[in-house]
Amino acid sequence: MTALLEVEDLTVRFYTEEGVVTAVDGLSYRIEAGETFGVVGESGAGKSVAALSVLGLIDDPGRIERGEVRFKGEDLRSMTDAELRSVRGDEIAMVFQDARAALNPVYTVGEQIAETIEHHMGYDPAAARDRAVRLLDRVGIPEAGTRYSDYPHEFSGGMCQRATVAMALSCEPDLIVADEPTTALDVTVEARVLDLLADLADEFDVAVQLITHDLGVIAGTCDRAMVMYAGEAVERAPIEELYYDPKHPYTAGLMSAIPHVGDDRDRLQTIPGTMPDLIDVPSGCRFHPRCPFAEEACTRTDPALVDPENGEAATLETERAAACLEYTEGLTGGLDYSVEVDGETNERAEDDDGGEDDDGREDEGEEGGSDE
Ligand SMILES: Nc1ncnc2c1ncn2[C@@H]1O[C@H](COP(=O)(O)OP(=O)(O)OP(=O)(O)O)[C@@H](O)[C@H]1O
């Protein structure tokens, strides 16, 4: 079965004066029809470049060097610009971080949506207006009929983002690519917009590629996710598995950096160090300079994305995949971390060479039952 979107071995470089930036390196993933797929990683991981490549929007110093992008089984990379534009207008829609900038300040919000509907769906002006009002209402704009005639500057940030979601839905696309759609919003508005996106994805049966630097954002929204680091996928998994049992130390690091309500937003600093310069990436595993479990082998061998159960190379169909030498060569010290989810600590299920149970066996204390 072909998935809605299949990206295979995608490699994108930018030829800059400072050098060649390999922004995306051998990236593979698939998105099934109707599912919400998260792409997570710190700034500079290559998330946006990967998405823009799918949309055929990589410009001049940039070049797609390698790889395939198939949408509904059709090779997007062999399409003409005109064909691509029509796919972008009709079948793949985009929602960006800066919603206000995505709206044209000189037209009313409603006009812009109606114009898109007329243009792409062939509606007459009255029908297009009608549909635009209904969509504005559906995304939660109060008094949509009146607010139709507001200009973008008369909308709050959250309302602008709702309006761009309405715009994205207006042509009944099969895929919405949402790049940090809620980063500019405050936490409560963010939560509402994410809920809306998830509800609409369900209701309109549209797939979403949700790009974010915040693993917390995808937790309640996505079905599956991919974690990117320095241009590569380091882990792919169904969301609960990613959350409760991260297989890659970078994912585990992101987990411990999830902001809780009331926290500062940018807490990813809890993983010491920064993303490497993509002109000159570290040898071996790109994450090794920041990885608390790195061993000598990690400085030499670039780990392939494999099924952590058996170490076999991951294909597009592999549900659970991670790129760490632990799952192929085996690290002498193993991966020794635990993650805390909703106040519960999840130890990695390691059966390390016996013993070491010397600090009492707390794992028997069930009698009292855990009251909340
Ligand atoms: N037009 C460009 N010219 C040169 N380098 C670029 C260009 N666009 C992106 N890059 C480089 O590609 C790399 C990946 O960038 P990208 O924007 O995809 O990261 P990201 O994970 O989406 O981060 P962010 O959340 O900050 O957008 C970065 O090192 C960036 O500097």
The ligand as an ORCA input file, in Angstrom:
! r2SCAN-3c Opt
* xyz 0 1
  N      18.043     29.582      2.270
  C      18.987     29.006      3.006
  N      20.299     29.248      2.772
  C      21.241     28.649      3.511
  N      21.025     27.805      4.514
  C      19.754     27.521      4.807
  C      18.664     28.110      4.091
  N      17.516     27.649      4.603
  C      17.863     26.833      5.609
  N      19.199     26.734      5.736
  C      19.933     25.934      6.715
  O      19.369     24.653      6.802
  C      19.429     24.175      8.135
  C      18.087     23.639      8.554
  O      17.166     24.719      8.680
  P      15.624     24.537      8.994
  O      15.010     25.874      8.942
  O      15.053     23.459      8.174
  O      15.657     24.040     10.479
  P      14.416     23.852     11.421
  O      14.634     22.546     12.077
  O      13.159     24.038     10.688
  O      14.640     25.008     12.446
  P      13.691     26.231     12.780
  O      12.754     25.696     13.803
  O      14.635     27.240     13.318
  O      13.044     26.649     11.505
  C      19.934     25.314      8.984
  O      21.294     25.095      9.277
  C      19.785     26.516      8.100
  O      20.803     27.442      8.367
*
